[in-house]
């Protein structure tokens, strides 16, 4: 795998390389709200919306930057 290359030239602007931990936390919060709604509300009531439990603007990564492959060929290495 020493010669493997990325297919999409993208990198985070500010923050960690991955949002995995933030996404795990957000989905746990979402599942918790749905589970509470199932046990407390009668049938037919509206469940919490998908993004009510968390705000993806509060994730640690500030965005992604797409660059051309010709600018930094070494950055395309995994």
N, CA, C and O atoms as CSV, one atom per row, in Angstrom:
chain,resi,resn,atom,element,x,y,z
A,1,UNK,N,N,0.815,-1.188,0.000
A,1,UNK,CA,C,0.000,0.000,0.000
A,1,UNK,C,C,0.866,1.262,0.000
A,1,UNK,O,O,0.338,2.365,0.149
A,2,UNK,N,N,2.137,1.126,-0.159
A,2,UNK,CA,C,2.989,2.305,-0.096
A,2,UNK,C,C,2.806,3.220,-1.298
A,2,UNK,O,O,3.172,4.394,-1.246
A,3,UNK,N,N,2.249,2.700,-2.365
A,3,UNK,CA,C,2.049,3.531,-3.549
A,3,UNK,C,C,0.577,3.874,-3.785
A,3,UNK,O,O,0.221,4.341,-4.867
A,4,UNK,N,N,-0.283,3.647,-2.784
A,4,UNK,CA,C,-1.694,3.947,-2.977
A,4,UNK,C,C,-1.907,5.457,-2.952
A,4,UNK,O,O,-1.204,6.183,-2.249
A,5,UNK,N,N,-2.868,5.910,-3.712
A,5,UNK,CA,C,-3.145,7.338,-3.852
A,5,UNK,C,C,-4.603,7.618,-3.524
A,5,UNK,O,O,-5.465,6.755,-3.692
A,6,UNK,N,N,-4.872,8.825,-3.056
A,6,UNK,CA,C,-6.237,9.273,-2.831
A,6,UNK,C,C,-6.901,9.536,-4.166
A,6,UNK,O,O,-6.249,9.979,-5.111
A,7,UNK,N,N,-8.181,9.267,-4.251
A,7,UNK,CA,C,-8.909,9.534,-5.489
A,7,UNK,C,C,-9.418,10.963,-5.536
A,7,UNK,O,O,-9.484,11.561,-6.611
A,8,UNK,N,N,-9.783,11.524,-4.378
A,8,UNK,CA,C,-10.312,12.882,-4.322
A,8,UNK,C,C,-9.351,13.757,-3.541
A,8,UNK,O,O,-9.059,13.462,-2.383
A,9,UNK,N,N,-8.854,14.822,-4.141
A,9,UNK,CA,C,-7.936,15.709,-3.433
A,9,UNK,C,C,-8.687,16.637,-2.477
A,9,UNK,O,O,-9.090,17.733,-2.867
A,10,UNK,N,N,-8.875,16.207,-1.241
A,10,UNK,CA,C,-9.614,16.992,-0.258
A,10,UNK,C,C,-8.916,16.886,1.097
A,10,UNK,O,O,-8.346,15.850,1.437
A,11,UNK,N,N,-8.972,17.981,1.866
A,11,UNK,CA,C,-8.378,18.003,3.205
A,11,UNK,C,C,-9.156,18.988,4.066
A,11,UNK,O,O,-9.740,19.934,3.536
A,12,UNK,N,N,-9.179,18.785,5.405
A,12,UNK,CA,C,-9.868,19.742,6.273
A,12,UNK,C,C,-9.122,21.067,6.317
A,12,UNK,O,O,-7.895,21.099,6.225
A,13,UNK,N,N,-9.864,22.158,6.458
A,13,UNK,CA,C,-9.244,23.483,6.540
A,13,UNK,C,C,-8.647,23.678,7.930
A,13,UNK,O,O,-7.459,23.971,8.064
A,14,UNK,N,N,-9.475,23.516,8.969
A,14,UNK,CA,C,-9.027,23.674,10.352
A,14,UNK,C,C,-9.635,22.550,11.172
A,14,UNK,O,O,-10.805,22.211,10.998
A,15,UNK,N,N,-8.854,21.980,12.052
A,15,UNK,CA,C,-9.393,20.962,12.951
A,15,UNK,C,C,-8.826,19.592,12.662
A,15,UNK,O,O,-7.860,19.450,11.913
A,16,UNK,N,N,-9.436,18.583,13.266
A,16,UNK,CA,C,-8.925,17.226,13.113
A,16,UNK,C,C,-9.125,16.693,11.704
A,16,UNK,O,O,-9.906,17.239,10.924
A,17,UNK,N,N,-8.425,15.640,11.395
A,17,UNK,CA,C,-8.497,15.037,10.061
A,17,UNK,C,C,-9.830,14.344,9.834
A,17,UNK,O,O,-10.281,14.219,8.695
A,18,UNK,N,N,-10.464,13.892,10.910
A,18,UNK,CA,C,-11.706,13.145,10.799
A,18,UNK,C,C,-12.749,13.690,11.776
A,18,UNK,O,O,-12.401,14.259,12.810
A,19,UNK,N,N,-14.020,13.514,11.442
A,19,UNK,CA,C,-15.122,13.914,12.320
A,19,UNK,C,C,-15.775,12.696,12.951
A,19,UNK,O,O,-16.925,12.772,13.384
A,20,UNK,N,N,-15.082,11.597,13.011
A,20,UNK,CA,C,-15.664,10.336,13.458
A,20,UNK,C,C,-16.215,10.422,14.878
A,20,UNK,O,O,-17.344,9.994,15.117
A,21,UNK,N,N,-15.459,10.957,15.818
A,21,UNK,CA,C,-15.896,11.012,17.217
A,21,UNK,C,C,-17.119,11.909,17.369
A,21,UNK,O,O,-18.042,11.571,18.110
A,22,UNK,N,N,-17.139,13.041,16.681
A,22,UNK,CA,C,-18.279,13.950,16.763
A,22,UNK,C,C,-19.531,13.309,16.176
A,22,UNK,O,O,-20.624,13.471,16.718
A,23,UNK,N,N,-19.377,12.588,15.078
A,23,UNK,CA,C,-20.524,11.918,14.464
A,23,UNK,C,C,-21.045,10.799,15.360
A,23,UNK,O,O,-22.257,10.608,15.464
A,24,UNK,N,N,-20.145,10.055,16.012
A,24,UNK,CA,C,-20.571,9.002,16.927
A,24,UNK,C,C,-21.376,9.597,18.080
A,24,UNK,O,O,-22.424,9.067,18.448
A,25,UNK,N,N,-20.889,10.688,18.643
A,25,UNK,CA,C,-21.583,11.344,19.747
A,25,UNK,C,C,-22.953,11.845,19.300
A,25,UNK,O,O,-23.937,11.688,20.024
A,26,UNK,N,N,-23.023,12.446,18.117
A,26,UNK,CA,C,-24.282,12.987,17.610
A,26,UNK,C,C,-25.302,11.881,17.366
A,26,UNK,O,O,-26.475,12.043,17.700
A,27,UNK,N,N,-24.879,10.770,16.795
A,27,UNK,CA,C,-25.813,9.685,16.522
A,27,UNK,C,C,-26.277,9.001,17.812
A,27,UNK,O,O,-27.412,8.530,17.888
A,28,UNK,N,N,-25.406,8.943,18.823
A,28,UNK,CA,C,-25.827,8.403,20.114
A,28,UNK,C,C,-26.919,9.286,20.726
A,28,UNK,O,O,-27.909,8.788,21.260
A,29,UNK,N,N,-26.720,10.604,20.637
A,29,UNK,CA,C,-27.719,11.529,21.170
A,29,UNK,C,C,-29.039,11.389,20.419
A,29,UNK,O,O,-30.109,11.435,21.025
A,30,UNK,N,N,-28.966,11.219,19.120
A,30,UNK,CA,C,-30.178,11.057,18.311
A,30,UNK,C,C,-30.910,9.765,18.679
A,30,UNK,O,O,-32.127,9.775,18.865
A,31,UNK,N,N,-30.181,8.663,18.784
A,31,UNK,CA,C,-30.802,7.394,19.140
A,31,UNK,C,C,-31.431,7.456,20.535
A,31,UNK,O,O,-32.488,6.871,20.773
A,32,UNK,N,N,-30.776,8.166,21.448
A,32,UNK,CA,C,-31.310,8.300,22.804
A,32,UNK,C,C,-32.642,9.046,22.782
A,32,UNK,O,O,-33.583,8.640,23.464
A,33,UNK,N,N,-32.738,10.128,22.012
A,33,UNK,CA,C,-33.982,10.891,21.934
A,33,UNK,C,C,-35.105,10.074,21.311
A,33,UNK,O,O,-36.246,10.136,21.768
A,34,UNK,N,N,-34.791,9.316,20.281
A,34,UNK,CA,C,-35.809,8.487,19.641
A,34,UNK,C,C,-36.283,7.406,20.602
A,34,UNK,O,O,-37.479,7.132,20.694
A,35,UNK,N,N,-35.347,6.795,21.316
A,35,UNK,CA,C,-35.707,5.740,22.261
A,35,UNK,C,C,-36.595,6.289,23.376
A,35,UNK,O,O,-37.556,5.638,23.785
A,36,UNK,N,N,-36.269,7.499,23.873
A,36,UNK,CA,C,-37.102,8.119,24.898
A,36,UNK,C,C,-38.488,8.443,24.349
A,36,UNK,O,O,-39.487,8.277,25.050
A,37,UNK,N,N,-38.555,8.898,23.114
A,37,UNK,CA,C,-39.847,9.232,22.511
A,37,UNK,C,C,-40.705,7.995,22.326
A,37,UNK,O,O,-41.923,8.061,22.492
A,38,UNK,N,N,-40.102,6.882,21.990
A,38,UNK,CA,C,-40.858,5.640,21.802
A,38,UNK,C,C,-41.500,5.210,23.120
A,38,UNK,O,O,-42.636,4.735,23.126
A,39,UNK,N,N,-40.794,5.369,24.225
A,39,UNK,CA,C,-41.295,4.891,25.507
A,39,UNK,C,C,-42.243,5.877,26.184
A,39,UNK,O,O,-43.062,5.462,27.004
A,40,UNK,N,N,-42.159,7.165,25.868
A,40,UNK,CA,C,-42.961,8.145,26.593
A,40,UNK,C,C,-44.172,8.642,25.808
A,40,UNK,O,O,-45.193,8.961,26.415
A,41,UNK,N,N,-44.094,8.718,24.492
A,41,UNK,CA,C,-45.190,9.276,23.695
A,41,UNK,C,C,-46.127,8.174,23.226
A,41,UNK,O,O,-45.696,7.048,22.976
A,42,UNK,N,N,-47.411,8.499,23.108
A,42,UNK,CA,C,-48.336,7.500,22.557
A,42,UNK,C,C,-48.086,7.293,21.066
A,42,UNK,O,O,-47.433,8.108,20.415
A,43,UNK,N,N,-48.607,6.209,20.546
A,43,UNK,CA,C,-48.411,5.900,19.130
A,43,UNK,C,C,-49.006,7.000,18.253
A,43,UNK,O,O,-50.053,7.563,18.574
A,44,UNK,N,N,-48.348,7.292,17.174
A,44,UNK,CA,C,-48.839,8.290,16.235
A,44,UNK,C,C,-48.244,9.671,16.437
A,44,UNK,O,O,-48.367,10.528,15.562
A,45,UNK,N,N,-47.595,9.906,17.585
A,45,UNK,CA,C,-46.960,11.214,17.775
A,45,UNK,C,C,-45.716,11.331,16.905
A,45,UNK,O,O,-45.173,10.337,16.423
A,46,UNK,N,N,-45.289,12.556,16.720
A,46,UNK,CA,C,-44.132,12.816,15.865
A,46,UNK,C,C,-42.851,12.565,16.651
A,46,UNK,O,O,-42.697,13.029,17.780
A,47,UNK,N,N,-41.948,11.831,16.041
A,47,UNK,CA,C,-40.640,11.592,16.646
A,47,UNK,C,C,-39.723,12.787,16.397
A,47,UNK,O,O,-39.998,13.591,15.507
A,48,UNK,N,N,-38.638,12.920,17.162
A,48,UNK,CA,C,-37.705,14.026,16.944
A,48,UNK,C,C,-37.127,13.989,15.528
A,48,UNK,O,O,-36.885,12.919,14.970
A,49,UNK,N,N,-36.913,15.157,14.970
A,49,UNK,CA,C,-36.311,15.250,13.643
A,49,UNK,C,C,-34.849,14.822,13.728
A,49,UNK,O,O,-34.262,14.781,14.809
A,50,UNK,N,N,-34.280,14.507,12.581
A,50,UNK,CA,C,-32.923,13.958,12.528
A,50,UNK,C,C,-31.888,14.908,13.109
A,50,UNK,O,O,-30.971,14.455,13.794
A,51,UNK,N,N,-31.999,16.192,12.866
A,51,UNK,CA,C,-30.964,17.140,13.309
A,51,UNK,C,C,-31.326,17.894,14.578
A,51,UNK,O,O,-30.661,18.873,14.918
A,52,UNK,N,N,-32.367,17.461,15.289
A,52,UNK,CA,C,-32.724,18.142,16.531
A,52,UNK,C,C,-31.750,17.828,17.661
A,52,UNK,O,O,-31.547,18.662,18.544
A,53,UNK,N,N,-31.157,16.667,17.650
A,53,UNK,CA,C,-30.303,16.232,18.752
A,53,UNK,C,C,-28.926,16.897,18.709
A,53,UNK,O,O,-28.263,17.001,19.741
A,54,UNK,N,N,-28.498,17.337,17.556
A,54,UNK,CA,C,-27.167,17.915,17.436
A,54,UNK,C,C,-27.139,18.938,16.315
A,54,UNK,O,O,-28.039,18.983,15.476
A,55,UNK,N,N,-26.115,19.746,16.309
A,55,UNK,CA,C,-25.935,20.766,15.282
A,55,UNK,C,C,-24.585,20.516,14.625
A,55,UNK,O,O,-23.549,20.625,15.282
A,56,UNK,N,N,-24.582,20.185,13.346
A,56,UNK,CA,C,-23.309,19.854,12.711
A,56,UNK,C,C,-22.401,21.066,12.537
A,56,UNK,O,O,-21.248,20.910,12.134
A,57,UNK,N,N,-22.888,22.259,12.827
A,57,UNK,CA,C,-22.020,23.442,12.812
A,57,UNK,C,C,-21.109,23.457,14.028
A,57,UNK,O,O,-20.137,24.211,14.066
A,58,UNK,N,N,-21.412,22.637,15.017
A,58,UNK,CA,C,-20.574,22.579,16.219
A,58,UNK,C,C,-19.555,21.450,16.161
A,58,UNK,O,O,-18.876,21.183,17.152
A,59,UNK,N,N,-19.440,20.794,15.035
A,59,UNK,CA,C,-18.420,19.758,14.883
A,59,UNK,C,C,-17.040,20.421,14.858
A,59,UNK,O,O,-16.930,21.591,14.492
A,60,UNK,N,N,-15.988,19.693,15.242
A,60,UNK,CA,C,-14.668,20.317,15.369
A,60,UNK,C,C,-14.020,20.729,14.049
A,60,UNK,O,O,-13.166,21.616,14.040
A,61,UNK,N,N,-14.397,20.120,12.962
A,61,UNK,CA,C,-13.767,20.445,11.677
A,61,UNK,C,C,-14.463,21.639,11.047
A,61,UNK,O,O,-15.690,21.729,11.082
A,62,UNK,N,N,-13.699,22.555,10.473
A,62,UNK,CA,C,-14.261,23.784,9.947
A,62,UNK,C,C,-14.654,23.720,8.484
A,62,UNK,O,O,-15.157,24.712,7.957
A,63,UNK,N,N,-14.458,22.644,7.827
A,63,UNK,CA,C,-14.823,22.554,6.422
A,63,UNK,C,C,-13.773,21.772,5.659
A,63,UNK,O,O,-12.797,21.295,6.238
A,64,UNK,N,N,-13.977,21.643,4.375
A,64,UNK,CA,C,-13.031,20.898,3.553
A,64,UNK,C,C,-12.581,21.753,2.382
A,64,UNK,O,O,-13.328,22.593,1.879
A,65,UNK,N,N,-11.366,21.525,1.967
A,65,UNK,CA,C,-10.766,22.258,0.864
A,65,UNK,C,C,-10.416,21.266,-0.234
A,65,UNK,O,O,-9.733,20.272,0.013
A,66,UNK,N,N,-10.879,21.536,-1.432
A,66,UNK,CA,C,-10.556,20.704,-2.582
A,66,UNK,C,C,-9.429,21.384,-3.361
A,66,UNK,O,O,-9.519,22.570,-3.678
A,67,UNK,N,N,-8.389,20.649,-3.662
A,67,UNK,CA,C,-7.285,21.217,-4.419
A,67,UNK,C,C,-7.030,20.355,-5.647
A,67,UNK,O,O,-7.476,19.210,-5.719
A,68,UNK,N,N,-6.324,20.902,-6.586
A,68,UNK,CA,C,-5.990,20.141,-7.784
A,68,UNK,C,C,-4.864,19.161,-7.515
A,68,UNK,O,O,-4.016,19.393,-6.654
A,69,UNK,N,N,-4.863,18.081,-8.248
A,69,UNK,CA,C,-3.828,17.064,-8.043
A,69,UNK,C,C,-2.454,17.545,-8.446
A,69,UNK,O,O,-1.452,17.051,-7.931
A,70,UNK,N,N,-2.388,18.488,-9.345
A,70,UNK,CA,C,-1.089,18.946,-9.834
A,70,UNK,C,C,-0.390,19.884,-8.846
A,70,UNK,O,O,0.820,20.087,-8.951
A,71,UNK,N,N,-1.120,20.454,-7.898
A,71,UNK,CA,C,-0.506,21.410,-6.947
A,71,UNK,C,C,0.417,20.696,-5.977
A,71,UNK,O,O,1.586,21.060,-5.849
A,72,UNK,N,N,-0.105,19.660,-5.279
A,72,UNK,CA,C,0.671,18.912,-4.312
A,72,UNK,C,C,0.573,17.432,-4.609
A,72,UNK,O,O,-0.271,16.757,-4.020
A,73,UNK,N,N,1.383,16.903,-5.480
A,73,UNK,CA,C,1.279,15.467,-5.789
A,73,UNK,C,C,1.620,14.573,-4.591
A,73,UNK,O,O,1.100,13.462,-4.489
A,74,UNK,N,N,2.482,15.041,-3.686
A,74,UNK,CA,C,2.841,14.233,-2.516
A,74,UNK,C,C,1.692,14.159,-1.523
A,74,UNK,O,O,1.610,13.204,-0.751
A,75,UNK,N,N,0.799,15.153,-1.526
A,75,UNK,CA,C,-0.332,15.151,-0.607
A,75,UNK,C,C,-1.390,14.129,-1.026
A,75,UNK,O,O,-2.278,13.803,-0.238
A,76,UNK,N,N,-1.305,13.627,-2.241
A,76,UNK,CA,C,-2.254,12.630,-2.707
A,76,UNK,C,C,-1.892,11.229,-2.210
A,76,UNK,O,O,-2.675,10.297,-2.392
A,77,UNK,N,N,-0.730,11.063,-1.589
A,77,UNK,CA,C,-0.345,9.761,-1.031
A,77,UNK,C,C,-1.141,9.511,0.238
A,77,UNK,O,O,-1.449,10.457,0.963
A,78,UNK,N,N,-1.483,8.257,0.524
A,78,UNK,CA,C,-2.211,7.920,1.742
A,78,UNK,C,C,-1.268,7.745,2.894
A,78,UNK,O,O,-1.702,7.457,4.009
